[in-house]
């Protein structure tokens, strides 16, 4: 029952956060920065994980393919090594996407450099796990915009320090990236410490239910409750967090965008992620 308790705590915490933010509103980034960002990316379609159907996800190989296909915006995921180097990989472990095994947070950057990330593309033997710095330099060289998908928990403080590093090392990149997350606490802290940074929610339909299913929880009674939790979180997202956290946009799958969604959240721009299944790619 621990996941259910975690879900309840997250929802209650979200309600409390909404109340606190209403009492103490945070600063909003310059609208000019966001407008410039939207003008730069052009179409609002993005290459999710670099375009994972065409190349190994979250690799320079995938980013190069995205450039070839004409994408101006790439979504990437960030994890931290044991020596606090931000690297671009989705999972907490390297098991699914590389020829290695273990948690990213337990490995030094020098260890990750020896891994191959070509798990579904065996011919692409030169694909590895890039650092965030390497990815930013690639983006600058190719005039790309990046969406940083950041998870919650202990990574939050590390990521705030990473934004400071970007500001000091790549000041010309400050209006070419946005921070997106499922977690309001991440977006709250980004807004608090770096108010000029563009922020957005990553929104997936029935995210709480699907997460529990993937974890092996299949009870119909539990999922009836989780369905309610998903609807409640959607309500909080569109009606509380967007206006109070001054959220600029949503990163969302094409088939999740609805007329109702556009009406209930007119304040935020919707960016559509590139779907990575073959049938979805062919259809869209």
Order of alpha helices (4+ residues) and beta strands (2+ residues): alpha-alpha-beta-alpha-beta-beta-alpha-alpha-beta-alpha-beta-alpha-beta-alpha-alpha-beta-alpha-beta-alpha
